[in-house]
Amino acid sequence: MSNNEIPYKIYLEESEMPKAWYNVRADMKNKPAPLLNPGTLQPMTVEELSVVFCEELAKQELDNDTAFIDIPDEIKGFYKMYRPSPLVRAYCLEEKLGTPAHIYYKFEGNNTSGSHKLNSAIAQAYYAKKQGLKGVTTETGAGQWGTALSMACSYLGLDCKVFMVKCSYEQKPFRREVMRTYGASVTPSPSETTNVGRKLLAEHPGTTGSLGCAISEAVEVAVGTEGYRYVLGSVLNQVLLHQSVIGLETKAALDKYGVKADIIIGCAGGGSNLGGLIAPFMGEKLRGEADYRIIAVEPKSCPSFTRGTYAYDFCDTGMVCPLAKMYTLGSDFIPAPNHAGGLRYHGMSSTLSQLYADGYMEATSVEQTEVFKAAEYFARVEGILPAPESSHAIKVAIDEALKCKETGEAKNIVFGLTGTGYFDMYAYEAFNDGKMSDYIPTDEEIAKSLEKLPKV
Amino acid sequence: MSNNEIPYKIYLEESEMPKAWYNVRADMKNKPAPLLNPGTLQPMTVEELSVVFCEELAKQELDNDTAFIDIPDEIKGFYKMYRPSPLVRAYCLEEKLGTPAHIYYKFEGNNTSGSHKLNSAIAQAYYAKKQGLKGVTTETGAGQWGTALSMACSYLGLDCKVFMVKCSYEQKPFRREVMRTYGASVTPSPSETTNVGRKLLAEHPGTTGSLGCAISEAVEVAVGTEGYRYVLGSVLNQVLLHQSVIGLETKAALDKYGVKADIIIGCAGGGSNLGGLIAPFMGEKLRGEADYRIIAVEPKSCPSFTRGTYAYDFCDTGMVCPLAKMYTLGSDFIPAPNHAGGLRYHGMSSTLSQLYADGYMEATSVEQTEVFKAAEYFARVEGILPAPESSHAIKVAIDEALKCKETGEAKNIVFGLTGTGYFDMYAYEAFNDGKMSDYIPTDEEIAKSLEKLPKV
């Protein structure tokens, strides 16, 4: 099909939407390293995981063999409310750049959570409901994941308790109010409602909280409350599984128009978006059916792939969760305060870590001000104000398109536009005012943080 | 086609998108009353209007005869970036309400401006560019229109000067920063940059501004600066013309599935969304080809249709604009401070006013807390957090669907979901905290405000 026949936005028909998630682990020769029990250092069993997570999700977490897992009808119904998401042909961006490259982006921001997080939130809430639970607990930083989860729980009539890092709770009230509108209870963390919160408040009065503490509070409440489990929005295998819907739709849309991707680019924090976007493409690559350049983009201020170590580490600062083998900067690592976007997790999905270690994908890191320049450029040309996270991928996609301009190659570049920046306007304000700065951790800082790696 | 075959979201193909705007005035037997020169009280000519507005837009403003006006290719290209917008079948809402009614909503919020305003912003910016102008000026309250205009100007490389009511500029910095990201200059109004601003600041030091003053400043700068014109986001005939793209897409989507609307519901402030949504349906009604119940919904705190007078009035508080015949509460009327949404204009589109006076449509008004209850209900069921403005239509759509539940009628209810509430979270916070209240102006208040009607 000729180029001109590709519309600005490719929407699949409902009948073309994925009916099963794709589990890339099934096609991996080297499986991701298992989660370890932090006490025994033995691989976690479904039974052990089921204390914290819903049983079905614990099974999905450990299932390295089943390639396709049917999406339950209820979830498919929910997906139809905001999916399929468009695969956009960036005609305007191509023209502005003057590149022969063809640029496509999968836009996951057209829902009230503003990102792809909803894809896994509804799945996790569904399995909790199916297990007969009353509710779920989670933590959230700026609130993207918490918002998605509150929407999913509201839809299913499930209680949702969110621990929100206190500084965000106070300084970024908008997502907090979205969550409350969806009926979630939102507690600033650290709080007086948990042992870990009370302990921290006693030791550090006036602390504004951290993601690590919020995780610990959410896990404590989940484990200690009848009928509750804990859910997490990234990093885990189960999350990548659910997010494969992004890549499956992307591939179906490209296939529909006979387009073969050359380069696939995604931002990487914990890996949920990237893992989902690349899943079916990586599957072909693993099976030797096709080749793709796959690029993970991370911030220079939190460079787990590009400067971290591949080792077992704690998943949370509170060290209550299982150990995971991953590219990590150390569980104490916290990005500099001037770091605006998400992508602030110290580690990386075990699955993606193994794929990266095995050479199936590349990784690169970009500076914050460059990311916001790309974001502004993109917004003005393509009309969507992107999330800072997504803008990491935009920056590298533009760079690749400009390389094509030099070489004259008409490559097909696909990137993930994970969400919108509507709740990130303080960061944009800093950029607009010329007050945004970059921070790159020193080798010493990273080495110091890595000293606390568990001895496995 | 059977009901079950209608997808959750109907997206037209690009080839099915409207190629011309529809001018409902062409089918009106009683044309809307002409704009009058406030000095001479004679109908404004194109030449007179062209001092303030772009020439092509001045012509569109006065054209009561041409039924279809071709959409220029450049605008069609821009529309393809964010249109067609989906016509959503509200299956989840229907099920939750237990109604036999079929509910559809045209969702205009899936773009960074967050509303339908972009449809006219790009048209007005385009004609300004075509006329060789350097830029445009406008005013904005909370920033919806200013955001849309800044996006359109950025796309076309046109300068954009926005006067933003000072209290919004300071208290609602998010949309301000979106506008700045799109390269607009945003000035808090009143400002020291205009005569009218300086005068007001001298008389009322510390004033936080008003929409009326911001209009006056924007007009002063447009008229006094070489290569600039003033643009407006609602009320005007030209705006309703551009917004007809909403209704044309809606009708095409319904026709595609053989659905005949019974009731069409839209919120009404200045009338831009409502006028656009109903345009082709009203055309059929005017030509006697079909009948529809058409309902305008306004806030009880600013009830121009339901409690105003049909008379010539000033369009702005500063009395610098032409006089328009419309349903009005008087140009001094300002909704109570607790009024959260937009829809705060004292008057109503001349075109819609004439249609209402001639009995072609109904109007109703709803209380603020009821509107937010409907908004919350809708958000939880349909997954979209709606703008307060749009939620007026939601409230009445739900009421009509519940009437169908009583009578057992499977009516087709169509309403306009004009935008998202992501930048309205302070209002949602007040609602979530139980601090939202209603205000209904007394007859005396309205009568007092109407005392200043011009003698025409």
HADDOCK unambig.tbl for C-alpha pairs under 7 A between the chains (distance, minus, plus):
assign (segid A and resid 7 and name CA) (segid B and resid 14 and name CA) 6.89 0.50 0.50
assign (segid A and resid 8 and name CA) (segid B and resid 80 and name CA) 6.29 0.50 0.50
assign (segid A and resid 8 and name CA) (segid B and resid 81 and name CA) 6.47 0.50 0.50
assign (segid A and resid 14 and name CA) (segid B and resid 7 and name CA) 6.89 0.50 0.50
assign (segid A and resid 80 and name CA) (segid B and resid 8 and name CA) 6.32 0.50 0.50
assign (segid A and resid 81 and name CA) (segid B and resid 8 and name CA) 6.50 0.50 0.50
assign (segid A and resid 110 and name CA) (segid B and resid 110 and name CA) 6.09 0.50 0.50
assign (segid A and resid 111 and name CA) (segid B and resid 384 and name CA) 6.64 0.50 0.50
assign (segid A and resid 112 and name CA) (segid B and resid 383 and name CA) 6.76 0.50 0.50
assign (segid A and resid 112 and name CA) (segid B and resid 384 and name CA) 5.43 0.50 0.50
assign (segid A and resid 112 and name CA) (segid B and resid 385 and name CA) 6.07 0.50 0.50
assign (segid A and resid 151 and name CA) (segid B and resid 380 and name CA) 6.69 0.50 0.50
assign (segid A and resid 151 and name CA) (segid B and resid 383 and name CA) 6.72 0.50 0.50
assign (segid A and resid 154 and name CA) (segid B and resid 380 and name CA) 5.81 0.50 0.50
assign (segid A and resid 155 and name CA) (segid B and resid 380 and name CA) 6.01 0.50 0.50
assign (segid A and resid 155 and name CA) (segid B and resid 381 and name CA) 6.00 0.50 0.50
assign (segid A and resid 174 and name CA) (segid B and resid 425 and name CA) 5.51 0.50 0.50
assign (segid A and resid 177 and name CA) (segid B and resid 425 and name CA) 6.35 0.50 0.50
assign (segid A and resid 177 and name CA) (segid B and resid 428 and name CA) 6.77 0.50 0.50
assign (segid A and resid 177 and name CA) (segid B and resid 429 and name CA) 5.70 0.50 0.50
assign (segid A and resid 180 and name CA) (segid B and resid 432 and name CA) 6.92 0.50 0.50
assign (segid A and resid 181 and name CA) (segid B and resid 376 and name CA) 6.23 0.50 0.50
assign (segid A and resid 181 and name CA) (segid B and resid 432 and name CA) 6.55 0.50 0.50
assign (segid A and resid 182 and name CA) (segid B and resid 380 and name CA) 5.78 0.50 0.50
assign (segid A and resid 376 and name CA) (segid B and resid 181 and name CA) 6.20 0.50 0.50
assign (segid A and resid 380 and name CA) (segid B and resid 151 and name CA) 6.68 0.50 0.50
assign (segid A and resid 380 and name CA) (segid B and resid 154 and name CA) 5.78 0.50 0.50
assign (segid A and resid 380 and name CA) (segid B and resid 155 and name CA) 6.01 0.50 0.50
assign (segid A and resid 380 and name CA) (segid B and resid 182 and name CA) 5.76 0.50 0.50
assign (segid A and resid 381 and name CA) (segid B and resid 155 and name CA) 5.99 0.50 0.50
assign (segid A and resid 383 and name CA) (segid B and resid 112 and name CA) 6.76 0.50 0.50
assign (segid A and resid 383 and name CA) (segid B and resid 151 and name CA) 6.68 0.50 0.50
assign (segid A and resid 384 and name CA) (segid B and resid 111 and name CA) 6.63 0.50 0.50
assign (segid A and resid 384 and name CA) (segid B and resid 112 and name CA) 5.43 0.50 0.50
assign (segid A and resid 385 and name CA) (segid B and resid 112 and name CA) 6.07 0.50 0.50
assign (segid A and resid 425 and name CA) (segid B and resid 174 and name CA) 5.50 0.50 0.50
assign (segid A and resid 425 and name CA) (segid B and resid 177 and name CA) 6.35 0.50 0.50
assign (segid A and resid 428 and name CA) (segid B and resid 177 and name CA) 6.77 0.50 0.50
assign (segid A and resid 429 and name CA) (segid B and resid 177 and name CA) 5.70 0.50 0.50
assign (segid A and resid 432 and name CA) (segid B and resid 180 and name CA) 6.93 0.50 0.50
assign (segid A and resid 432 and name CA) (segid B and resid 181 and name CA) 6.58 0.50 0.50
